[in-house]
Amino acid sequence: MSRRNKPRSGNRHQDDVGQDNLPQNDENREGNSRRGRKRGRDSAPSGGNSRLILFGRHPVMMAIANPQRTIHKIWATETVRDEINAALADAERTDIPVDSAGRTDLDEMMPPGTVHQGMAMHCAPLPQLSIEEFIADHRDSDQCTVIVLDQVTDPHNVGAILRSAAAFGASAVIVPDRHAPLETGVLAKSASGALETIPYIHAGNLNQTIDKLKNAHFWLAGMDGYAEKTLAEADLKGRVGIVMGSEGEGLRRLTRENCDFLVKLPMSDRIESLNVSNAAAVALYELYRK
């Protein structure tokens, strides 16, 4: 959350894992996913990667447990192979191949410095839920919190927000189709498994999405460091959307004007703003504790 608001642009992030390292003969292995929701698109938004590498214990284990995640192959070092096989057995997905790999093999597959914890997964992006489907799924929910991100482009920040959303009971993280990170290994690692449990919705035009949420009886509160009321003072309850811009830039003008309220977090004068993922965690906790 920032005390400044000015126009900005962002870049859509692509997956950091080199495509040349992926096995070419696994492209069409689609039979190992126990299907959950059948609605929605079967791949990431336009331009997304159909060949995705997840890495790290929490992303891989949570993906195994998620019946909506189509998995092509898993690589594991000997020290974690038994853990992987046990998770596959628990999820009744023992048809998924598990190949042995050394740490050096995994290091070469990943960007420098990647913390893979001895395991990686070649999988498909999750099926995409539309904003209309989300609203329909929650039409009978008296209490529902969503986070709406206005051009937050860093996958580490978005992943951390997904993790906070899972921790504090939010129902979705909603982003525009443009200027928001795709589903990548880096985002999944930052989310620490929450990508498998919290819908990450690419919802097209953000202001149209806000209007759809309003029509579904959500109150939309934009986070703005210059707002008169704090989030606690606004005393929001029921169906609530917290709208956040990136640190430094804040909400764009049209997004800010389209919110029902502008609210802020109380802060000392010793620092100008919080990182957007930290601000999201504080805001979600404030709503959750009620």
Number of C-alpha atoms within 10 A of each C-alpha: 27 23 18 15 19 10 9 12 10 14 13 17 17 16 20 13 20 13 14 8 11 15 12 9 8 14 14 8 15 12 12 18 18 13 12 11 10 10 11 12 12 14 15 18 19 9 10 18 18 15 18 23 28 27 27 22 21 18 26 29 20 18 24 26 16 18 19 19 21 23 27 25 19 23 22 25 21 15 12 15 19 12 14 22 17 12 18 19 13 12 14 15 18 15 14 19 15 20 14 16 17 14 16 11 14 22 15 13 18 21 13 8 7 16 15 19 16 23 29 26 23 22 23 24 23 22 20 20 19 19 19 13 13 15 17 12 10 14 12 9 11 11 13 18 24 22 25 25 25 24 26 27 22 18 25 17 21 26 27 23 25 32 24 22 26 22 14 18 16 24 20 22 24 25 26 21 18 21 18 22 28 26 24 24 24 26 26 28 26 23 26 21 23 26 23 24 16 18 23 24 20 23 22 16 12 22 18 14 19 24 15 15 21 18 11 15 15 24 21 26 24 29 29 25 23 15 15 13 17 18 23 15 11 14 11 17 15 14 19 21 26 25 28 27 24 24 20 18 18 28 29 17 11 10 17 23 13 18 20 15 21 23 22 24 22 11 12 8 7 6 7 14 20 19 13 24 23 16 20 26 18 17 20 23 17 16 20 14 7 9
